[in-house]
Amino acid sequence: MTKMVAAVNDLSGFGKCSLSAALPILSVLGVQAVPLPTAILTNQTGFDSYFIDDYTDKIDTYIEHWQKINPVFDGIYTGFLANEAQVNKILKFIDSFKNEDTLLLVDPVMGDNGSIYSAYTPELCNKMKLLVSKADVITPNLTEACLLAERDFFEITFEKSSSKYLDLIQELGNDILENCLLNNRKTIIITGIEHKNRLYNAVITKEGIFHTSSDIYGIGYSGTGDIFASIICGYLVQDLSVENAVVKATKFIEESVKDSFNQGIARNYGINFEKYLYLLLEDLNYGKIKI
């Protein structure tokens, strides 16, 4: 039977991020992606101007109608949430639709490059910590990991050339595991860690740290975090190990970013991931994942 994931995120016209990235990626991985939009945007917010249609008042309607259908979700994957009220509604959604076998992956979208996004108030950040506490897996970037652990981003990254930098990242992850993740399936994947001219993704559990790395091409592109989280979610509900999922996600994004960099694509437009979807399909074709 086809696995099914509720994808809770915004939908942006330009930027190749959020739902516009999650839907094709989950679909390629043999997962039915059921979107719950938190907002509709003309384009992602990195552009000089954008229009946003807030969907806060529609989330309860989604919950009401989906309760009549009574779906059984194999995964719930949350991304951009626009305000505190949305977090409260998604917590209600989780209470309504998550069972003991449902994977909850939270991508705690709060900031990047050491700064909190302008829409994120301290109250919203605190609400995000509450959502994170419910999760099985979280995929923060380094800025968001520091916010969750209440650590100083610049104090951490000051050591990024040190041979002990990844040990500091593990300590950061352990702080989050102890303080934020309250259930038994605790995994944090910190993304976008620059270290010695490489870009690392680190999987941190109580058992230790596992990491992958890739080359760096230009500056960060829109949507790579969303693409990464979507791949991880799709593979995990198909019962791939988190370590293998991270290896495959890293390879996929590196190829897509390299292609975009070589073509001179502006960062706000996102990466050329579509032509590399076959890399995800290879696993299905070779039977490593049964669907």
C-alpha positions as CSV (number, residue, x, y, z in Angstrom):
1,M,0.0,0.0,0.0
2,T,1.3,3.5,-0.9
3,K,2.7,5.4,2.1
4,M,1.1,8.7,2.8
5,V,2.6,11.9,4.3
6,A,0.8,15.1,5.4
7,A,3.1,17.9,4.2
8,V,2.5,21.1,6.2
9,N,4.2,24.0,4.6
10,D,3.8,27.1,2.5
11,L,3.4,27.1,-1.3
12,S,5.6,29.6,-3.2
13,G,5.3,30.3,-6.9
14,F,9.0,31.1,-7.4
15,G,11.9,29.8,-5.3
16,K,11.6,25.9,-5.6
17,C,11.1,25.6,-1.9
18,S,8.5,24.4,0.6
19,L,5.6,22.5,-1.0
20,S,6.7,23.0,-4.6
21,A,9.8,21.0,-3.7
22,A,8.2,18.5,-1.3
23,L,5.4,17.3,-3.5
24,P,7.6,16.1,-6.5
25,I,10.3,14.6,-4.2
26,L,7.9,12.7,-2.0
27,S,6.0,11.5,-5.1
28,V,9.2,10.2,-6.7
29,L,10.0,8.3,-3.6
30,G,6.7,6.5,-3.9
31,V,4.9,8.5,-1.2
32,Q,1.5,10.1,-1.5
33,A,2.1,13.7,-0.5
34,V,-1.0,15.3,1.0
35,P,-0.5,19.1,1.2
36,L,-1.7,21.3,4.0
37,P,-0.7,24.9,2.9
38,T,0.1,27.3,5.7
39,A,0.4,30.2,3.3
40,I,0.4,30.9,-0.5
41,L,3.1,33.2,-1.8
42,T,3.8,34.6,-5.2
43,N,7.5,33.9,-4.6
44,Q,9.7,33.0,-1.6
45,T,10.5,35.9,0.7
46,G,14.2,36.3,-0.4
47,F,13.0,38.3,-3.4
48,D,12.7,42.1,-3.0
49,S,8.9,41.9,-3.0
50,Y,6.3,39.2,-2.5
51,F,2.6,38.7,-1.8
52,I,1.5,36.3,0.9
53,D,-2.0,34.9,1.5
54,D,-2.0,33.6,5.1
55,Y,-3.9,30.3,5.6
56,T,-4.2,30.4,9.4
57,D,-8.0,30.6,9.3
58,K,-8.2,27.7,6.9
59,I,-6.2,25.1,8.9
60,D,-9.2,24.2,11.2
61,T,-11.3,23.6,8.1
62,Y,-8.7,21.2,6.7
63,I,-8.7,19.3,10.0
64,E,-12.5,19.2,10.1
65,H,-12.8,17.8,6.6
66,W,-9.9,15.4,6.9
67,Q,-11.3,14.0,10.1
68,K,-14.3,12.9,8.1
69,I,-12.0,11.1,5.7
70,N,-10.1,9.6,8.6
71,P,-6.7,9.1,6.8
72,V,-3.9,7.1,8.3
73,F,-0.7,9.0,7.8
74,D,2.7,7.3,7.7
75,G,4.3,10.6,8.2
76,I,3.6,14.2,9.1
77,Y,6.2,16.7,7.9
78,T,6.0,20.4,9.0
79,G,7.9,23.4,7.6
80,F,7.1,27.1,7.5
81,L,4.6,28.2,10.1
82,A,3.6,31.9,9.9
83,N,2.6,32.7,13.5
84,E,1.9,31.3,16.9
85,A,-1.7,30.5,16.1
86,Q,-0.6,28.2,13.3
87,V,1.7,26.3,15.6
88,N,-1.3,25.8,18.0
89,K,-3.4,24.5,15.1
90,I,-0.7,22.1,13.9
91,L,-0.3,20.8,17.4
92,K,-4.1,20.1,17.2
93,F,-3.5,18.5,13.8
94,I,-0.8,16.2,15.3
95,D,-3.1,15.2,18.1
96,S,-5.8,14.3,15.6
97,F,-3.8,12.4,13.0
98,K,-0.6,11.1,14.6
99,N,-0.6,7.5,15.9
100,E,2.3,5.6,17.4
101,D,3.6,4.5,14.0
102,T,3.4,7.9,12.4
103,L,6.8,9.6,11.8
104,L,6.8,13.3,12.8
105,L,9.5,15.3,11.1
106,V,9.7,18.9,12.0
107,D,11.8,21.3,10.0
108,P,11.9,24.3,12.4
109,V,12.0,27.2,10.0
110,M,13.2,30.1,12.1
111,G,16.3,31.7,10.7
112,D,19.6,31.4,8.8
113,N,23.2,32.7,8.7
114,G,23.0,33.7,12.4
115,S,19.8,35.7,12.1
116,I,16.1,35.1,13.0
117,Y,13.7,35.6,10.1
118,S,11.8,38.9,10.5
119,A,8.4,37.2,11.1
120,Y,9.7,35.2,14.0
121,T,8.9,36.7,17.4
122,P,10.3,35.3,20.6
123,E,6.8,33.9,21.3
124,L,6.8,32.1,18.0
125,C,10.2,30.7,18.6
126,N,9.0,29.3,22.0
127,K,6.0,27.8,20.3
128,M,8.3,26.2,17.7
129,K,10.3,24.6,20.6
130,L,7.0,23.0,21.8
131,L,6.4,21.6,18.3
132,V,9.9,20.3,18.1
133,S,9.4,18.5,21.5
134,K,6.8,16.3,19.8
135,A,9.0,15.4,16.9
136,D,10.8,12.1,16.1
137,V,13.2,13.8,13.7
138,I,14.1,17.5,13.3
139,T,16.2,19.1,10.5
140,P,17.3,22.5,11.7
141,N,20.1,24.4,10.0
142,L,22.9,25.6,12.2
143,T,21.2,28.9,13.1
144,E,18.0,27.1,14.1
145,A,19.9,24.5,16.1
146,C,21.6,27.3,18.1
147,L,18.2,28.9,18.7
148,L,16.7,25.6,20.0
149,A,19.7,25.0,22.2
150,E,19.9,28.7,23.3
151,R,23.5,28.9,22.2
152,D,25.3,31.8,20.5
153,F,25.6,31.1,16.7
154,F,28.7,33.3,16.3
155,E,30.4,31.8,19.3
156,I,29.9,28.3,17.8
157,T,31.0,29.3,14.3
158,F,34.1,31.1,15.5
159,E,35.5,27.6,15.9
160,K,34.6,26.3,12.4
161,S,38.2,26.0,11.4
162,S,39.1,24.0,14.5
163,S,39.6,20.2,14.3
164,K,37.2,20.0,17.2
165,Y,34.4,21.8,15.5
166,L,32.3,18.7,14.8
167,D,32.6,17.8,18.5
168,L,31.1,21.2,19.3
169,I,28.3,20.5,16.8
170,Q,27.6,17.2,18.6
171,E,27.5,19.0,21.9
172,L,25.0,21.4,20.4
173,G,22.9,18.5,19.1
174,N,23.0,16.8,22.5
175,D,21.7,19.9,24.2
176,I,18.7,19.9,21.9
177,L,18.2,16.1,22.4
178,E,18.2,16.7,26.2
179,N,16.1,19.8,26.3
180,C,13.7,19.8,23.3
181,L,13.1,16.2,22.1
182,L,10.9,14.5,24.6
183,N,9.9,11.2,22.9
184,N,11.8,7.9,22.4
185,R,12.7,8.3,18.7
186,K,15.1,11.2,19.1
187,T,17.1,12.2,16.0
188,I,18.4,15.6,15.1
189,I,20.0,16.4,11.7
190,I,21.8,19.7,11.6
191,T,22.3,20.9,8.1
192,G,24.5,23.4,6.3
193,I,27.6,23.3,8.6
194,E,30.6,24.9,7.0
195,H,33.9,23.4,8.1
196,K,37.2,23.4,6.3
197,N,35.8,24.4,3.0
198,R,33.2,21.6,3.0
199,L,29.5,21.7,3.8
200,Y,28.4,19.1,6.4
201,N,25.1,17.5,7.5
202,A,25.3,15.9,10.9
203,V,23.0,13.2,12.3
204,I,23.0,13.3,16.1
205,T,21.4,10.7,18.4
206,K,22.1,9.5,21.9
207,E,24.4,6.9,20.3
208,G,26.7,9.6,18.7
209,I,27.2,11.5,15.5
210,F,27.3,10.6,11.9
211,H,28.0,13.1,9.2
212,T,28.3,13.6,5.4
213,S,30.0,16.4,3.5
214,S,29.9,18.0,0.1
215,D,31.7,20.7,-1.9
216,I,30.6,24.3,-1.6
217,Y,29.3,26.1,-4.7
218,G,28.7,29.8,-4.4
219,I,26.3,31.0,-1.7
220,G,23.3,29.2,-0.3
221,Y,20.4,28.6,-2.6
222,S,16.7,29.0,-1.8
223,G,15.0,25.7,-0.9
224,T,17.9,23.4,-0.2
225,G,16.8,22.8,3.4
226,D,13.2,22.0,2.2
227,I,14.6,19.6,-0.4
228,F,16.8,17.9,2.2
229,A,14.0,17.5,4.7
230,S,11.6,16.2,2.0
231,I,14.1,13.5,0.9
232,I,14.7,12.5,4.5
233,C,11.0,12.2,5.2
234,G,10.3,10.2,2.1
235,Y,13.1,7.7,2.7
236,L,12.3,7.3,6.4
237,V,8.7,6.4,5.8
238,Q,10.0,3.9,3.3
239,D,12.1,2.4,6.1
240,L,15.5,3.5,4.9
241,S,18.0,4.2,7.8
242,V,18.5,7.8,8.6
243,E,22.2,7.5,7.8
244,N,21.6,6.2,4.3
245,A,18.9,8.8,3.8
246,V,21.3,11.6,4.7
247,V,24.0,10.2,2.4
248,K,21.5,10.2,-0.5
249,A,20.1,13.6,0.2
250,T,23.6,15.1,0.4
251,K,24.5,13.6,-3.0
252,F,21.3,14.7,-4.6
253,I,21.6,18.3,-3.4
254,E,25.3,18.5,-4.3
255,E,24.6,17.5,-7.9
256,S,21.7,19.9,-8.1
257,V,23.6,22.8,-6.6
258,K,26.7,22.2,-8.8
259,D,24.5,22.3,-11.9
260,S,22.8,25.5,-10.8
261,F,26.1,27.2,-9.9
262,N,27.6,26.2,-13.3
263,Q,24.5,27.7,-15.1
264,G,24.7,30.9,-13.1
265,I,21.2,30.5,-11.5
266,A,20.4,33.3,-9.1
267,R,20.1,32.0,-5.5
268,N,16.5,33.2,-5.0
269,Y,15.3,31.0,-7.9
270,G,16.4,27.7,-6.2
271,I,18.4,24.8,-7.6
272,N,17.9,22.6,-10.7
273,F,16.7,19.6,-8.7
274,E,14.2,18.3,-11.3
275,K,16.7,16.8,-13.7
276,Y,18.3,14.8,-10.8
277,L,15.2,13.2,-9.5
278,Y,16.4,10.0,-11.2
279,L,19.0,9.7,-8.5
280,L,16.2,9.1,-6.0
281,L,14.4,6.8,-8.5
282,E,17.5,4.5,-8.7
283,D,16.7,3.1,-5.3
284,L,13.2,2.3,-6.3
285,N,14.2,0.7,-9.6
286,Y,16.9,-1.5,-8.0
287,G,14.4,-2.7,-5.4
288,K,16.2,-1.3,-2.3
289,I,12.9,0.1,-1.2
290,K,9.7,-1.9,-1.6
291,I,6.6,0.0,-2.5
